[in-house]
Each structure stands twice: as structure tokens, then as C-alpha cells.
Amino acid sequence: MTTHTFNPTSWHHVLATLPPALTIDSGDVVVTRTIDANGWDEHGNKVFKAGNPMNGPIAVSGAEPGDSLRVDILAMTPTRATGWTRAALAANVVNPDFVPHLPPRNRAVWHIDRNAQTATLEDPLAALAGMVFPLAPMIGCFGVAPAGGQAISTATSGPHGGNMDYRRFGPGTSVRFPVAVPGALFFVGDCHALQGDGEIVGTGIETAYEVTVRLSVDKRGVNWPRGETERDIFAIGNARPLEEALQCATTEMAVWLRDEFGLDLVASSHLLGQAVRYDIGNVYDPAFTVACRLSKQWLPKKRA
């Protein structure tokens, strides 16, 4: 296993089959520094255009279509003492007749205390004075090159991953993406210091991060991203409307339980019917994200 330090000098607004910026072996670790969703780096300099700029792509030797790319998120460290959010609910998350009452969607600045691992509004409203939030770092946008020569915007998401904004994509989580092109071509960026479910103001606390990941080829294929934490497994669906994202996630979970845990559809129906949990990753961007999540306490042993 080799550890690579990847310092990009250019970024991408699409996930696509592009020339790799770095090629590594399966199981290698990559340490890279991201810029924020608006293109500001760790020093507060504007180095790229807004729109979730991605580092990459990183090619992994031996990854072939039909495989999956396992991404172990090992560590995330904020590299800047400030972040920003929008200051109003998005219009699509409230009733239409409530939209005229929403305040302007100005940008709010947050102070990030990297020692205390906390975030506070720089100019808090009186009602929020003294409120301190613990950091919960997550990767907002990451994934692999999609199939068919597509170039898919970092504004949205699909089976390849992309802009999912699911807050469980943080340190300690492993994710598997479907490989569609040789080398997989992994992209990463748009890190958040903190975000609630749904990204309902259109942002998390957007800032710059040092991200450490391990990238490994897994010969077990997947159709949609699958994730694992210490306590749970989850399948991701990215689509619009929200019910279609839920359908994709639930189908992927049923396939996973069948292929890797030996549960037929009757057994998985009983299990999921009583134990499933659904999380909303993103309801702001063109494709919504739903996670179908199951506690590991309910899982039978994996097939050999």
C-alpha cells in the first residue's frame, strides 16, 4: 500500500471519462486538498469557478466495467477557519404559498474552530446567540466516471454518485460505486463541515478540506452506490421525483440482501418492512438522494 499526496492545479465541473490526473494501485491511499463549492481554496483565494469543483480524476489500476470501486473515507480535516451557507430555506422545500415569505438568500459566514471542532455563525441572530455546533464533516460530491461517455454535471447525481450531499458520507464510512470505465476514474470535492438532512438551504457549511481516502477494486458489482458504517449498511438512490430515488435505493438494498446475505425477496421484505430507515440526502439539486439504511444487528452472516 502506497500513500499518495495529490495537489490538483485544475478542477472539473463534470464527472466524465477524462485523462487521469493520478494513477494508483488498488488499496492505495490518497491525501488531497479540496476547494469549496464556490471555488475558494484554503487561503480564501478564488481559484476556480463556482459549481462544486472536483479533484481528479484518479484512476485505479485493475478497475474494469462491472467491478465496484470501494472508497474508504479515512479522515477529513478542515483547512480553513471559515465556511459559508445560504441564509434562507430553498423555495422547493416549503409550500408554494410560503415562498413569498422567505427572506433573501444571502450568504452567511461561519467561524470554524479547528481545535475545538465546532462552528458558529460570525454574526448570529439574537435567537441563535451562543449556539455552537459540533463539526460533522462529510463529502458532498464524489463518485466515478459514468457509463456511455457521459459527462454529468457536479450539480446533480446518478448511479455513478455525484452531488448526493448525504451527511453519512464522512470519516469511517466505506462506499462502493459501480465502475463503468477502465480505471473507474474517481472524483471528489464539495466538502461540508456540517449539514442537516436534505441540504434544505442549498448548502452545508461549505469550506475547504484535506481528505484522506483508500481506493480499492472490488470484483462484486453494484448498480447504485452502497455504503457501510460501523453500525449500518445503506443503499443510495439518486433521482427525481423523490419517490423514484426511494425506489432505486430500496431495489438496490433488496438486491444486496439477496446476493451477499442470501435473503430471498420474502425474507428481505419482512426484514425491511420492520427495520428499514430512510434518510434524505438531498432535496435541493436536480436529482434527489435517498438512502435506504439497515442496522447491522439485523443482518445474517454474509455468504462465503
N, C-alpha and C positions, 0 to 999 in steps of 0.2 A: 504493500500500500504506500502510495506517494501522496504527499500534501502539496498542492499547487496554490500559489498566490496569483490570482487573476485580477489585474488592474486594467479595466477597459478604458479605451480612449475614444470609443464611439459606442452608440447605443441604438436600439431598434424600437419602432412603434408597431411592429408586427412580429408574430411567431410564424416562421416560414423556413423553407429549405434554403438557407443562406450559408456562405462559406464559414466554416467554424473558426472562431477566434482562439480556441484552445481545444486540443485533443488529449484525452486521458484514457487510462486503463480502467476497466470495471473494478469498483471498490476503492478507487482513489478519492481523496478528499480535496475539495476546492474551497478556498477562502477568498471571498470577493467583497468589494465595497460598492453598494448601490447608491444611486442618486434618488431623489424623491420624485413623486408623481408629476411634479411641475418642472423637473429638470434641474433642480438646485442640488449642489453637492454638499459634502460635509462641512465646507467652509462658508456656505451660504452663497456661493457663486452660481450663476445661471450658466450651465454648460451644455444644455440640450433643450430641445423643445418640449413643452408640456405634453402629457398624454401617456403616462406610465412607461417611461423609457426602460427597456430591458437590457441587462448584461447578457452577453453571449453572442452566438450560440456556442455551447460546449458539446463537442462530440465525444461519445463514449465508445471505445473500440469494442467490437463484437456485438453491438446492439443492432438487431435486424428487425424488419417489419414482422409483427406477430409476437415479439417479445414485449416485456414491460420494462420501464426504467424505474428503479427504486431510488427515491430521493430521501435520505435520512437528514432531517434538519437537526444539526448538532448544536449550533449556537447562533445567537443573534445579539449583537452589541450595538447600541446607538452610537453614532459617530458625530452627532451634532446636538447642541444643547437646546435647540428649538424645533418645534414642529408646527403644523398648521392644520386647521379644519375649516369647513364651511360652517356658517353660523345659523343655519335655518334648515328645518326639515325639507326634504325633497318633495316636490309637488305630487309625485306619483305615489306617495305613501300615506296621504291623507285624503279625506273625502273631497270631491271636486269643489263643493261649496265652501270648503275651509281654505282653499288655496289663496283667495284674496286676502286672508288674514295673516298669511305667513310674512315674517319680517324679511328684509333684504338678505340675500345670500352672500353677505360679506365674509371675508376671511378672518378667522380668529387665530391668534398666535398662542402657542403653549410653551411653557418652560419645561424642559426635560432635565431632571436631576439624575445624572448617570450614576452617581454614588448611591443615592437613596432608592433609585429605580422607581421614580414617581414622575407624574406630570401634573401641572397646574396651569390654569388659564393665566396669561400675563395680566390682563385687565378684566378680572372677574366681575360679573354682575353681583349686585348686593346679595341676591339669594344664593349665590354659589361661593361667596367669600369663605376662604378657609378650607374649601373642598380640595382634597388631594387624591389623585387616582394612582393606584399601583400600575406600573407598566405591564403589559401583556403582549409582547412582540409577536408579530405574525407577518407572513409573506402574503401580500395582496394579489400578486400576479406572478405566476410561474407555470412552466409546462414544457412541452416538446413541440417540434415541428408537426403540423397537421398533415393528413394524407392528401394525395391528389395534387400536389404542387400548390396548395392554397397558401395565401399569406393572410392571416387573420389578425385583425387589429387587437392591440392590447387593451382596448376599451371593452372587449367582450370576452366570452369564454365558450368552450365546447368540449367534445370528448378529449381533446388534446390538453385540456387545462385552460390556462389563460387567466383572465381577470375575475377570479372567483370570490375574493375578499371574505374567506371563511376563517373565523378567528381561531380555529383549532389548528391552522397551518403554522404552528410555532415550534420552538425547540422541544425535542422529544417526540415529535411526530414523524412517521415514515409514510411516504406517499408513493404509489405506483401509477405511472402514466403509460398509456398504450403507445408503443413505438410504431411509427408509420414510415420512417425513412432510415436508411443506414446511419448509424451513429446516434440516433434519437434526436440530437440537436436540442439541448436543454437551454432554456432562457429563465432569468429570474430578475425581479425588481419590485418596485412599488411596495416597500415595507412600511408597516404601521407600528407605532409604539403602543397603540391601544385602539380598539374599535368595538362597538356594540354589534349585536346581531343585525344583519341586513344592510349595513353601511347606509343608514337611512338619512344621513345628511349629505351623502355622496362622497364622503371621505372617512378614513380613520384619522388618527393623528399622523399626518404624513411627514416623514423625515428620512434621513439617510442612515443606513445600517451597514455594519460588517456582518456578513452572513457566511456561515460555515456549513457545507453540505457534503455528504458522501453520496456518490453516484454509482449505482451498481446495475448490471444487466440481470434481469430475472426472466427465465425462459417461460414462465407462466404468463400468458397473455391476459389482458383486461380490455374491456370495451370503454369504460369510463374510469376516471381517477378513483383509486381506492386508498384509504388512509388507515393508519393504526396508531393509537396512543397506548400509554401504559394500561389504560382501563377499557378502551373501546376499539371497535373497528367501525369504519363508516365508508359508504359509497356516495360518490358525488354525481349529481345530475345538473347540467347547465343548459337551460332552455328558457323559452318564453312562450306561453304564459307559465305561471308558477306551477300549475298542476302538471305540465309536461316535464318540468325539472324534477318534480317529485316522482313521476312515473319512471323516468330514466334512472334515478337513484335507487328506487325500490327494485326495479328489474335487475340492476347490477348487483344489489345485495342478494337477491334470490339466486342468481347465477353463482355468485361467490359461495354461498352456503351449500349449494349443490356440488360444485366442482371441487372445493377444497375442504369441506367439512362433511360431505356425504349426506346432506339432508335433502330428501325429495321435496316437491312443492307442497305436499300436505304437511310435512313436518315443519318446513320453513314458514308456511302460512300460520300455523299455530304459534310458533315462536315469535315471529314478527308481530302478529296480531296483539300479543300481550306485552312484548318487551321493547318494541321499536321506539326510538326517539327521532324526531325530525328537527333539524336545525336549519335556519335560513342564513345562508352565507351572504347573499347579495340580492337586493331587490331594487337596485338603482340603475344598473347598466343594461345594455340591450338584451343580454341573456341573464336570467336569474339563476341563482345557485341554491340548491337544496342538498343537505347531507342526510342520508338515511343511516342512523347510528344505532349500534347494538353493543351493550355491555359484554365484555369478555366472560363474565361469570356465567352467561347462558350458552357459551359455545361448547360443542363437543370437541374431542381431540381431532386435530387435522388428520386427513388421510396421509399415509406414508408416501 
